[in-house]
Protein backbone atom coordinates (compact mmCIF):
# COMPACT_ATOMS: atom_id res chain seq x y z
CA UNK A 1 0.00 0.00 0.00
CA UNK A 2 1.34 3.43 -0.94
CA UNK A 3 1.60 6.22 1.62
CA UNK A 4 -1.13 8.06 -0.30
CA UNK A 5 -3.44 5.04 -0.06
CA UNK A 6 -2.66 4.63 3.62
CA UNK A 7 -3.43 8.28 4.28
CA UNK A 8 -6.71 8.06 2.38
CA UNK A 9 -7.71 4.91 4.25
CA UNK A 10 -7.36 6.73 7.58
CA UNK A 11 -9.64 9.61 6.60
CA UNK A 12 -13.04 9.53 8.36
CA UNK A 13 -15.95 8.34 6.27
CA UNK A 14 -19.70 8.32 6.97
CA UNK A 15 -21.08 5.05 8.28
CA UNK A 16 -23.44 3.69 5.66
CA UNK A 17 -25.70 0.65 5.88
CA UNK A 18 -23.02 -1.36 4.12
CA UNK A 19 -20.35 -0.22 6.55
CA UNK A 20 -22.63 -0.87 9.53
CA UNK A 21 -22.69 -4.54 8.57
CA UNK A 22 -18.90 -4.74 8.99
CA UNK A 23 -18.32 -2.74 12.17
CA UNK A 24 -17.38 -4.79 15.21
CA UNK A 25 -19.63 -3.63 18.02
CA UNK A 26 -18.71 -4.26 21.66
CA UNK A 27 -21.19 -6.12 23.85
CA UNK A 28 -21.79 -2.84 25.70
CA UNK A 29 -23.01 -1.09 22.54
CA UNK A 30 -26.31 0.76 22.75
CA UNK A 31 -27.28 -0.48 19.29
CA UNK A 32 -27.36 -3.90 17.69
CA UNK A 33 -25.93 -4.26 14.20
CA UNK A 34 -29.43 -4.17 12.73
CA UNK A 35 -30.33 -1.09 14.77
CA UNK A 36 -27.12 0.65 13.69
CA UNK A 37 -27.93 -0.06 10.05
CA UNK A 38 -31.41 1.41 10.46
CA UNK A 39 -30.03 4.38 12.36
CA UNK A 40 -27.45 5.44 9.76
CA UNK A 41 -30.00 4.93 7.01
CA UNK A 42 -32.40 7.28 8.73
CA UNK A 43 -29.74 9.83 9.74
CA UNK A 44 -27.04 9.87 7.05
CA UNK A 45 -23.70 11.60 7.65
CA UNK A 46 -24.21 11.85 11.39
CA UNK A 47 -22.15 8.75 12.23
CA UNK A 48 -18.52 8.35 11.18
CA UNK A 49 -15.76 5.74 11.17
CA UNK A 50 -12.09 5.32 10.29
CA UNK A 51 -11.68 2.72 7.53
CA UNK A 52 -9.28 -0.02 8.55
CA UNK A 53 -9.60 0.78 12.26
CA UNK A 54 -12.18 -0.12 14.87
CA UNK A 55 -12.90 3.55 15.52
CA UNK A 56 -16.32 5.12 15.10
CA UNK A 57 -18.74 7.75 16.36
CA UNK A 58 -22.50 7.23 16.30
CA UNK A 59 -24.73 10.29 16.58
CA UNK A 60 -28.30 11.27 15.81
CA UNK A 61 -30.81 14.08 16.32
CA UNK A 62 -31.72 14.79 19.94
CA UNK A 63 -35.48 14.56 20.53
CA UNK A 64 -36.05 14.71 16.76
CA UNK A 65 -34.24 18.07 16.56
CA UNK A 66 -32.23 18.48 13.35
CA UNK A 67 -30.43 21.46 14.92
CA UNK A 68 -29.19 19.49 17.93
CA UNK A 69 -27.00 16.39 17.57
CA UNK A 70 -26.45 13.79 20.27
CA UNK A 71 -23.36 11.58 20.43
CA UNK A 72 -24.60 8.17 21.46
CA UNK A 73 -21.41 6.14 21.35
CA UNK A 74 -17.76 6.25 20.30
CA UNK A 75 -15.01 3.67 20.09
CA UNK A 76 -11.29 4.21 19.53
CA UNK A 77 -9.64 6.80 21.75
CA UNK A 78 -6.91 7.52 19.16
CA UNK A 79 -9.39 8.83 16.57
CA UNK A 80 -12.08 10.31 18.81
CA UNK A 81 -10.94 13.89 18.20
CA UNK A 82 -11.07 13.72 14.39
CA UNK A 83 -14.43 11.94 14.45
CA UNK A 84 -15.80 14.64 16.76
CA UNK A 85 -14.63 17.34 14.33
CA UNK A 86 -16.35 15.54 11.46
CA UNK A 87 -19.65 15.65 13.29
CA UNK A 88 -19.33 19.37 14.02
CA UNK A 89 -17.96 20.46 10.63
CA UNK A 90 -19.72 18.29 8.05
CA UNK A 91 -23.09 20.03 8.26
CA UNK A 92 -23.02 23.33 6.36
CA UNK A 93 -25.61 25.12 8.53
CA UNK A 94 -24.10 23.75 11.71
CA UNK A 95 -25.69 22.61 14.95
CA UNK A 96 -26.88 24.85 17.74
CA UNK A 97 -25.65 22.34 20.31
CA UNK A 98 -24.13 18.88 20.48
CA UNK A 99 -25.20 16.72 23.42
CA UNK A 100 -23.42 13.63 24.69
CA UNK A 101 -25.15 10.57 26.12
CA UNK A 102 -24.41 10.36 29.86
CA UNK A 103 -22.81 6.91 29.68
CA UNK A 104 -20.69 8.01 26.71
CA UNK A 105 -19.59 11.12 28.62
CA UNK A 106 -18.52 9.03 31.59
CA UNK A 107 -16.53 6.70 29.32
CA UNK A 108 -14.37 9.59 28.00
CA UNK A 109 -14.80 12.40 30.51
CA UNK A 110 -11.32 13.86 29.98
CA UNK A 111 -11.77 14.15 26.22
CA UNK A 112 -15.19 15.76 26.45
CA UNK A 113 -14.04 18.26 29.05
CA UNK A 114 -11.14 19.21 26.77
CA UNK A 115 -13.47 19.98 23.84
CA UNK A 116 -15.79 22.08 26.01
CA UNK A 117 -18.59 19.66 26.87
CA UNK A 118 -20.10 20.39 30.27
CA UNK A 119 -23.18 19.63 32.30
CA UNK A 120 -26.01 21.75 30.92
CA UNK A 121 -28.87 20.61 33.11
CA UNK A 122 -29.67 18.23 35.94
CA UNK A 123 -33.12 16.80 35.37
CA UNK A 124 -35.01 15.67 38.48
CA UNK A 125 -37.68 12.99 38.47
CA UNK A 126 -40.50 13.65 40.95
CA UNK A 127 -43.37 11.42 42.06
CA UNK A 128 -46.53 11.70 44.14
CA UNK A 129 -49.22 9.34 45.36
CA UNK A 130 -51.35 12.22 46.68
CA UNK A 131 -53.81 12.24 43.78
CA UNK A 132 -55.61 14.36 42.78
CA UNK A 133 -54.01 16.95 45.03
CA UNK A 134 -55.50 20.09 46.59
CA UNK A 135 -58.63 21.57 44.96
CA UNK A 136 -57.99 24.50 42.64
CA UNK A 137 -60.55 26.85 41.07
CA UNK A 138 -60.48 26.54 37.29
CA UNK A 139 -60.77 29.79 35.35
CA UNK A 140 -59.52 28.46 32.01
CA UNK A 141 -61.25 26.32 29.43
CA UNK A 142 -59.50 23.03 28.65
CA UNK A 143 -59.83 21.75 25.08
CA UNK A 144 -58.39 18.69 23.32
CA UNK A 145 -55.25 19.70 21.45
CA UNK A 146 -56.59 18.16 18.22
CA UNK A 147 -59.16 20.96 18.07
CA UNK A 148 -56.39 23.55 17.67
CA UNK A 149 -53.62 21.94 15.60
CA UNK A 150 -49.85 21.53 15.95
CA UNK A 151 -48.91 24.92 14.46
CA UNK A 152 -50.57 26.82 17.28
CA UNK A 153 -49.18 24.38 19.82
CA UNK A 154 -45.64 24.97 18.55
CA UNK A 155 -46.03 28.74 18.87
CA UNK A 156 -46.93 28.30 22.54
CA UNK A 157 -44.07 25.86 22.99
CA UNK A 158 -41.50 28.33 21.65
CA UNK A 159 -42.87 31.10 23.83
CA UNK A 160 -42.79 29.03 26.99
CA UNK A 161 -39.53 27.09 26.74
CA UNK A 162 -35.87 27.95 26.21
CA UNK A 163 -34.44 27.02 22.80
CA UNK A 164 -32.78 23.86 24.09
CA UNK A 165 -36.11 22.42 25.22
CA UNK A 166 -38.28 23.26 22.23
CA UNK A 167 -40.20 20.38 20.71
CA UNK A 168 -39.95 19.88 16.96
CA UNK A 169 -43.01 19.10 14.87
CA UNK A 170 -41.73 15.53 14.51
CA UNK A 171 -41.39 15.22 18.29
CA UNK A 172 -44.97 16.38 18.81
CA UNK A 173 -46.31 14.07 16.10
CA UNK A 174 -44.44 11.09 17.51
CA UNK A 175 -45.58 11.93 21.03
CA UNK A 176 -49.23 12.30 20.04
CA UNK A 177 -49.13 8.88 18.37
CA UNK A 178 -47.89 7.23 21.57
CA UNK A 179 -50.43 4.90 23.28
CA UNK A 180 -51.94 6.38 26.43
CA UNK A 181 -51.07 9.99 25.54
CA UNK A 182 -53.53 12.87 25.59
CA UNK A 183 -52.74 16.57 25.23
CA UNK A 184 -54.94 19.47 26.24
CA UNK A 185 -54.70 23.21 25.70
CA UNK A 186 -55.80 25.95 28.09
CA UNK A 187 -57.92 28.70 26.54
CA UNK A 188 -58.99 32.08 27.94
CA UNK A 189 -60.84 34.68 25.90
CA UNK A 190 -60.22 32.59 22.75
CA UNK A 191 -56.44 32.69 23.27
CA UNK A 192 -54.26 29.68 23.96
CA UNK A 193 -52.23 30.41 27.09
CA UNK A 194 -50.68 27.00 27.72
CA UNK A 195 -50.95 23.25 27.41
CA UNK A 196 -50.39 20.00 29.27
CA UNK A 197 -49.57 16.53 27.96
CA UNK A 198 -50.23 13.40 30.03
CA UNK A 199 -49.68 9.67 29.67
CA UNK A 200 -51.54 6.99 31.59
CA UNK A 201 -50.75 3.29 31.72
CA UNK A 202 -53.01 1.53 34.21
CA UNK A 203 -52.30 2.89 37.72
CA UNK A 204 -49.38 5.03 36.57
CA UNK A 205 -49.73 8.56 35.26
CA UNK A 206 -47.06 10.84 33.86
CA UNK A 207 -47.24 14.57 33.27
CA UNK A 208 -45.02 14.78 30.23
CA UNK A 209 -44.99 18.49 29.53
CA UNK A 210 -46.64 21.53 31.04
CA UNK A 211 -46.27 25.01 29.61
CA UNK A 212 -47.66 28.49 30.18
CA UNK A 213 -46.78 31.40 27.93
CA UNK A 214 -44.53 33.93 29.71
CA UNK A 215 -47.01 36.83 29.56
CA UNK A 216 -49.57 34.68 31.40
CA UNK A 217 -47.21 33.35 34.05
CA UNK A 218 -47.65 34.47 37.65
CA UNK A 219 -51.46 34.27 37.47
CA UNK A 220 -51.90 30.72 38.76
CA UNK A 221 -52.50 29.12 35.36
CA UNK A 222 -49.70 26.61 35.83
CA UNK A 223 -51.34 25.56 39.10
CA UNK A 224 -54.66 25.14 37.30
CA UNK A 225 -53.10 23.04 34.53
CA UNK A 226 -51.34 20.79 37.04
CA UNK A 227 -54.46 20.36 39.17
CA UNK A 228 -56.58 19.62 36.11
CA UNK A 229 -54.11 16.99 34.84
CA UNK A 230 -53.88 15.25 38.22
CA UNK A 231 -57.66 15.21 38.59
CA UNK A 232 -57.99 13.69 35.13
CA UNK A 233 -55.44 11.00 35.98
CA UNK A 234 -57.15 10.25 39.30
CA UNK A 235 -60.57 10.00 37.63
CA UNK A 236 -59.11 7.47 35.19
CA UNK A 237 -57.79 5.28 38.03
CA UNK A 238 -54.18 6.40 38.38
CA UNK A 239 -52.69 5.97 41.86
CA UNK A 240 -49.31 7.56 41.16
CA UNK A 241 -48.12 10.48 39.07
CA UNK A 242 -44.60 11.27 37.94
CA UNK A 243 -42.92 14.12 36.07
CA UNK A 244 -39.50 15.62 35.46
CA UNK A 245 -38.16 19.15 35.74
CA UNK A 246 -34.83 20.94 35.69
CA UNK A 247 -33.08 21.24 39.04
CA UNK A 248 -32.49 24.93 38.23
CA UNK A 249 -36.20 25.62 37.64
CA UNK A 250 -37.13 26.74 41.14
CA UNK A 251 -40.57 28.05 40.16
CA UNK A 252 -41.74 24.72 38.77
CA UNK A 253 -40.15 22.74 41.59
CA UNK A 254 -42.00 24.85 44.13
CA UNK A 255 -45.31 24.24 42.35
CA UNK A 256 -44.77 20.49 42.18
CA UNK A 257 -43.74 20.30 45.84
CA UNK A 258 -46.99 22.00 46.87
CA UNK A 259 -48.83 19.16 45.14
CA UNK A 260 -46.88 16.50 47.02
CA UNK A 261 -44.25 15.65 44.41
CA UNK A 262 -40.97 14.41 45.86
CA UNK A 263 -37.68 13.28 44.24
CA UNK A 264 -37.46 9.67 43.16
CA UNK A 265 -35.07 7.49 41.16
CA UNK A 266 -34.29 8.25 37.55
CA UNK A 267 -32.83 11.75 37.77
CA UNK A 268 -30.09 12.39 35.21
CA UNK A 269 -27.58 14.96 33.97
CA UNK A 270 -27.57 16.45 30.49
CA UNK A 271 -24.09 16.98 29.01
CA UNK A 272 -23.34 19.03 25.92
CA UNK A 273 -21.53 21.76 24.05
CA UNK A 274 -23.57 24.88 23.28
CA UNK A 275 -22.71 26.39 19.89
CA UNK A 276 -25.11 29.34 19.82
CA UNK A 277 -26.50 31.84 22.31
CA UNK A 278 -30.10 30.74 21.84
CA UNK A 279 -29.50 27.56 23.78
CA UNK A 280 -28.96 29.46 27.00
CA UNK A 281 -31.79 31.98 26.63
CA UNK A 282 -35.56 31.88 26.48
CA UNK A 283 -38.54 31.17 28.69
CA UNK A 284 -38.87 29.25 31.90
CA UNK A 285 -38.87 25.52 31.30
CA UNK A 286 -41.63 23.48 32.90
CA UNK A 287 -41.62 19.82 31.85
N, C-alpha and C positions, 0 to 999 in steps of 0.2 A: 504494500500500500504506500502510495506517495505521501509526502508531508501535506500536500494540498488536500488529498482525499481524507487523510486523518483529521485535518482541521475541519473539513466540511462535516465529517461524521460526528464531530463533537458539538456542532451548533444545535441549539434547541429547536425542536420541531413540534408542531401541534400534535396532540394525541388524537388520532382518528379511530374509527371503529376497527380498522384493520390492525392498527398498532395496539389497541386495547387488548386484542386477542393474544398478543405476544408478551405483554408486560407481566413480570413476576410479582404478584401481590403478596405481601406478608399476611400471616394469619390474623394480624391485628387490623387489617384494612377495613375502613368503613364500608367499602363497596365490594361486591363480588365482581368477577370478570364480566358477567352479563350486565350487571348494573353499571359498571364503568363504561361499557360499550354504549348502552342507552344514554348515559349521561353526556358523553362527548358528542354523540350524535345530536342531542338536543341543544347542547351549548358548545358549538364549535369554537376553537381558538381560545378557549378559556383554560384548557389543561395542556401542559407541555411536558416533553421528555427529552432526554439526551440519547440519541441513537448510539447503540453499542455500550450503554451503561445503564445500570439499574437505578436511574435517577429520574424522578418525575415530580410534577406538581399538579394536583387536581383541584380545580376551582369551579365555582358556579355562581349564579345570581343569588343574592341573599334575599329571602322572602319575595322571590319573583321580581326583584328590582334589577333592571338592566344597568342602572347607574351605580350599583354597589356590588362588588364581587366579594365572595367568601372563599378563602383557602380552606379546603377540607382536609387535605392530606399531602405531605411531601415525603420523598424518600431520596437519600443521597446527600449527605451534608456537604460534600465537595462542590456540588453544582446548585445548591439551594439558592445562592445569590443570583446567579444568571437566570434561573427559572423565575424567580420573583420579579426580576426586571422585565422579563418577557410579558408577564401578566400585566404589569403596570403600563408598559410602553406600546404594546401591540395595538390597542384600541385607539383609533384616531381621536375620538371625542373624549377619551379618558374616563376614569371613574371618579365619583365624588368621595368614595371611601373604599378601603379594602379591609374586610374583617377576616379574622382568623379563628377557626374552630378552637374551642377551649383546650381540647385534648392535643390538638396540633401545636398550639402555643406552648403548652407545657413540655412537649417533646423537643422543642428547639427554642427555649426562652431567650437564651443569649443572642441568637441570631435575630429574633424578632425585636428585641429591645434595641439592637444596633441599627435596625432599619426604621425605627421610630414607632413601632407598634406599641400601644399601651392599653390599659384598661379604660374603656369608654364609659361603661355603665356596669353597675351591679344590679341585677334583676332579682327582686324578692318574690317568693311564692307565699301567698297568704291563704288561710283557710278558716272557715267558720262552720259551726253546726247550729248556730243561733238563727235559724230561718223562721220567719221571713225578716226578722229584725224589727227595730222600732217603727211604729206607724209614722208616716210622713204625708202631709197634705199634698195632693197632686194638683198643680196648676197648669200643667202642660198636657197636650193631647198626644198620645202615643199611637203611631200608625205603622203598619208593616212596611218595611223598607221597599218592598217590591212596588208599592204604590207611588214611589218617588223616583226610583231609578238610580243607577250607579254614578252618573255624572254629578248629580247634586250631592250624593254621599261623599264623593271624592273632594268636592269643594269644601265641605265641612271638615273632612279629614285633614286637609292641608292647612286649614285655619287653626285647628286645634292642636296639632302635633308638630314637634320639631321635624326638620327635614329627614333626619336619620330614621324616624319612626313612621314616615308616611307609608300608606299601603298603596301598592300599584293596582291598576284595574285587574290584572291577572290574579293578584293576591285576593282581592275581594271576590272575584268570580269563583276561584277555587274554594274559598272559605264558604261562600253561600251554597255551594254544591255538596258540602260536607254533611253527612247524616247527623241529625240531632241539632243542627244549627238554625237559629232564627235571629233576625236582626230587625230592630225597631228604631224609628226616628221620632224625636221629640219636636212637636210643632207648637208654635205660639203666634197668634195673629198671622197665620198662613206662612210663617217663616220657620225654616228648619234651624233649630238652635243646637242640636246635638243628636247623638245616637248611642245605642248600646247593642252589642252582639252577645248572645248566650248560646251555650251548648249544654244539652242534657242527655245523659246516658244513665237510665234507671235512677238510682238514688243519688247520683253525682251530678252536680251542676257546675258550670264554669262560666264566669263572666269574662269573655274573651277580649272585649275592647269597649271602652266607655269614653265618650268625648263630648265636650261642650265648647262651642266657639268662644274665643277669648272675650269678645264684647259682652257675652252673657254670663261669664263666670263671676262668682261672688254673689249670686242671687239664689243659691240653693238648688239650682237645676241639676247639678251633679248628684246631690243627695236624692232628689226625686227619681232620677234615672236608676240609681243603685237600688233604692227601695222598691221601685217598680219591678226591676229584674229579679230581685230576691223573692218578692211576692209571687211572681210568675213561676219561678222554679219551685217554690214551696207548694203552690197549688197543683203543680204537675207531679208532686211526690218526691221531690229531691229532699234529702236529709242533710247534705253537705254542699257547700259552695266554695269554690277556689278561684283565685285570680292572681295576676302578677302585676308588679309595678316597679318602677325604678327606685332604688334606695334613696336617690337624691330628690325624689319628688315628694317633698314633705306634705304638700297640700293633699294629695291623693292618699298618702299613707294615713294622715290624720282622719280623713273621711272613712276609710276602710276600718280603722281601729274602732271608731265609734259604732260601727255595725258588727263588732265582735270578731273581725278578722285578725288572725295572729300568724306569725311566721311558721312555716312548715318546711319539710324537705323539698328539694328541687331548685333552690335558688342557684343562680349561676352568674358568671362574669362575662361581659362582652368585650372582646379584645379587637383592636383595629387601628388602622392608620387613616386619619382624616385628611383628605386631599383638597377640600374646599371649605369655605367659611360657613356655608349653609348648614353643614352637618352639626354645627355647634350653636345654631341659633334657631329661633322659632317659638312655638307655643309651649304650653305646659303639657307634658305627656301624661296621659291617664289610661293605662291599659290593664 
